Amino acid sequence: MAKKSSKSLLSNLYLIGMALTAIGFIVPIFKGNLVQVNGFDLVGNGNSVMKIAALLVFIGAVAGIVLSFVNIGKNQSLLKVIALAVSVVGGLYVFFNTSDFGVKLAAKYLYVGFYLIIIGWVVAIVGYLKNK
């Protein structure tokens, strides 16, 4: 008989959310007529601030995943919320600076990666608040 896990799905929501964010960064975020752009493509294009902001989305998500497996002590909860905040701030900067024409034009080209990132952030926030 299989052994039941001591952790429920709710206790893993933060981890699931950060994993969705990391996956969303890897799959196409924007899609045009013949062009698909993922997070690493954004790092390759643009100015240095845009590159750093795009990387922060991925780095924050990976840091949150690592913090879900490594026990650091009493500062663990604070570090998890910092990792989530770093990812969100980087993502918001990238989104609002993606197009010279503004958010309305960029919104026409959003693709599955963008939605995975947003869903990941929401799930991670809910998971953090449930386990606080």
C-alpha positions as CSV (number, residue, x, y, z in Angstrom):
1,M,0.0,0.0,0.0
2,A,1.3,3.4,-0.9
3,K,2.4,5.7,1.9
4,K,0.4,8.9,2.2
5,S,2.3,12.1,2.0
6,S,2.2,14.2,5.1
7,K,1.9,17.4,3.1
8,S,-1.3,18.4,1.5
9,L,-1.7,20.2,-1.8
10,L,-2.3,23.4,0.0
11,S,1.0,23.3,1.7
12,N,2.7,23.0,-1.8
13,L,0.9,25.8,-3.5
14,Y,3.8,28.2,-3.2
15,L,6.1,25.7,-4.8
16,I,3.6,25.0,-7.6
17,G,3.1,28.7,-8.2
18,M,6.8,29.3,-8.5
19,A,7.3,26.3,-10.8
20,L,4.5,27.7,-13.0
21,T,6.3,31.0,-13.1
22,A,9.6,29.4,-14.1
23,I,7.9,27.3,-16.8
24,G,6.0,30.4,-18.1
25,F,9.4,32.2,-18.5
26,I,10.7,29.4,-20.7
27,V,7.7,28.9,-23.0
28,P,6.7,31.7,-25.4
29,I,5.4,34.8,-23.7
30,F,4.6,36.9,-26.7
31,K,3.6,35.7,-30.2
32,G,3.4,37.7,-33.3
33,N,2.8,36.7,-36.9
34,L,5.9,34.6,-37.3
35,V,7.8,35.4,-34.1
36,Q,7.6,33.8,-30.6
37,V,9.4,35.4,-27.7
38,N,10.2,33.6,-24.5
39,G,11.8,35.1,-21.4
40,F,15.3,34.3,-22.5
41,D,14.7,36.1,-25.8
42,L,13.8,39.2,-23.8
43,V,17.2,38.9,-22.0
44,G,18.9,38.8,-25.4
45,N,17.1,41.9,-26.7
46,G,16.7,45.3,-25.2
47,N,18.7,47.5,-22.8
48,S,20.5,46.3,-19.8
49,V,17.8,47.2,-17.3
50,M,15.3,45.2,-19.4
51,K,17.7,42.2,-19.4
52,I,18.0,42.4,-15.6
53,A,14.3,42.7,-15.1
54,A,13.6,39.8,-17.3
55,L,16.1,37.6,-15.5
56,L,14.6,38.6,-12.1
57,V,11.4,36.9,-13.1
58,F,13.2,33.6,-13.6
59,I,15.7,34.0,-10.8
60,G,13.0,34.9,-8.3
61,A,11.0,31.8,-9.3
62,V,14.0,29.5,-9.1
63,A,15.0,30.9,-5.8
64,G,11.4,30.3,-4.5
65,I,11.6,26.7,-5.7
66,V,14.9,26.1,-4.0
67,L,13.6,27.7,-0.8
68,S,10.8,25.2,-0.8
69,F,13.2,22.4,-0.5
70,V,16.0,23.9,1.6
71,N,15.4,24.7,5.3
72,I,17.1,27.9,6.2
73,G,15.6,28.5,9.6
74,K,13.3,31.2,10.9
75,N,14.0,33.6,8.0
76,Q,12.6,31.1,5.5
77,S,9.2,32.7,5.2
78,L,10.7,36.1,4.7
79,L,13.1,34.9,2.0
80,K,10.2,33.2,0.2
81,V,8.2,36.4,0.0
82,I,11.3,38.3,-1.2
83,A,11.8,35.7,-4.0
84,L,8.2,36.2,-5.0
85,A,8.4,40.0,-4.9
86,V,11.6,40.0,-7.0
87,S,9.9,37.9,-9.6
88,V,6.8,40.1,-9.6
89,V,8.6,43.4,-9.7
90,G,10.9,42.2,-12.6
91,G,7.8,40.9,-14.5
92,L,5.9,44.1,-14.1
93,Y,8.8,46.2,-15.3
94,V,9.2,44.0,-18.4
95,F,5.5,44.1,-19.2
96,F,5.1,47.8,-18.9
97,N,8.3,48.5,-21.0
98,T,7.8,45.8,-23.7
99,S,6.3,48.1,-26.3
100,D,7.0,51.6,-27.3
101,F,3.3,52.0,-28.1
102,G,2.3,50.9,-24.6
103,V,0.5,48.2,-22.8
104,K,-2.5,48.0,-25.2
105,L,-0.3,47.0,-28.1
106,A,1.7,44.5,-26.1
107,A,-1.5,42.9,-24.8
108,K,-2.5,41.9,-28.3
109,Y,0.5,39.6,-28.6
110,L,0.4,37.9,-25.2
111,Y,0.8,34.1,-25.3
112,V,0.7,31.1,-22.9
113,G,3.9,32.0,-21.1
114,F,2.5,35.3,-19.9
115,Y,-0.6,33.6,-18.5
116,L,1.4,30.9,-16.8
117,I,3.6,33.5,-15.1
118,I,0.5,35.4,-13.9
119,I,-1.2,32.3,-12.7
120,G,2.0,31.2,-11.0
121,W,2.3,34.4,-9.1
122,V,-1.3,34.2,-7.9
123,V,-0.9,30.6,-6.8
124,A,2.3,31.4,-5.0
125,I,0.8,34.3,-3.2
126,V,-2.2,32.2,-2.1
127,G,0.2,29.4,-1.1
128,Y,2.3,31.8,0.9
129,L,-0.7,33.3,2.7
130,K,-2.2,29.9,3.5
131,N,1.0,28.6,5.1
132,K,1.9,31.8,6.9
